[in-house]
Each structure stands twice: as C-alpha cells, then as structure tokens.
Amino acid sequence: MLLNPKPDPAPVAHDRVYRGLRTRIMHGELAPGTALTLRGVGRDFDVSMTPAREAVRRLAAEGALTLSSSGRVSTPELSHERIEELAALRALLEVELASRALPRAHIALIERLQRINTKFGEEIARHDAVGYIRRNLEFHRTLYLRAQAPAMLAMAETVWLQLGPTMRALYGRLDRKEPPHYHRLIISALKAGDEPGLRLAVRSDVTQGLKMLTG
C-alpha cells in the first residue's frame, strides 16, 4: 500500500510570508525607503531564505517593493508623478466600484460602514497611523465588496499596496483629529441612492489627501 507523500511545506511558508509582508506594506507599517533583507524577513516570519526570497520577488513584481540590480530590497519612495498616477487609478477604479455597489447598498451595509467610521476615533486618540490606514481600507473594501467585481477590486488592492508606505507618510502630514470628512458624504449618498453624489465623494476621498504630497 502506497502512502501519500507529505506536502512540500515550502509553498505554504512562501504564501504565509507573502501575505504577512503584503499586509504590513499595505497598512503602512513600513515607511517609504525602508530597507529589507531576506535574512530579516526570514527571521520575522520564522522561515528559511527560500520562501522569504520568493515572497519578496512576488511583492516586487506587484510594485510593493523595489529590487535594485545590486539586490537591495526596499519599500518604494514614490515620485510626485507616480503618486499622481496611482491617485488617478484609485479615482477610476474606486468610483466605478462604488457605483456598482450602490444598487446593493442595503441598510445593513450602511450601518456597518457607519460603525467602522465611528471607530476612527480610537486610532486618532492613539496617534496610530497603521490602525488608521487599516480602518480606512476596511471602510472602502466593505463597500466595494458589494460591487461583486472581484477583478476590479483586486486591481484596486494592488494600488493600495503600492501606496501603503506613502499613506503612512501622508498620515503624518494630515495630523488627523476626526474621521475622514468624505466618508460621511459617501454614507449620505448611499442612504439617498445618489449616484452622482457618491461618485464625487469617493473621487474626492481617494485623491484629496494625496494631492498634499504632490503640491
């Protein structure tokens, strides 16, 4: 009788490192220009160099990390032109996602968005930039999931990933003292079934802050 061979743990380890590091970058845990080493990544996730290397390569292919010809790995320091390009992509993708979500924006969804929005005060009181970014993405993802457009949402998440360290820098510039103003306008537009108002509120929300970094 043949026994089934044990699965190779390497792909599992690689995926765990990829997802963990991806989350850290997307939520702004790493500032722009932060240098990483494969040894350090492996130590953080308790894996060997091979899964660490594969995870880093995958994230570099997504634009979340930069990999120089000398082998130096770091989080990207985006030029003004690149920030403007990614902000424009956010506006295109997220306005369309919100518009598609509107017909499915039932009262339970709106109430959930309101609950998420009220929790921003916790991160603001702690001056928790990472928590603030995480909460902001939770707000947007919760709405966009109702669009039932997984390919479009995946593209939006790739943009969020590339902007993660930059959003960390932006948080320090904004000195937030209250929840995002445009979130309230998004919620109001959803309640009213106001598609033009929703599109304008989403576009303003995803571009206004980034304009501070390019002005």
Beta strands, then each sheet from edge to edge (+ up, - down):
strand 1: 35-36
strand 2: 66-67
strand 3: 73-74
sheet 1: 1+ 3- 2+
end
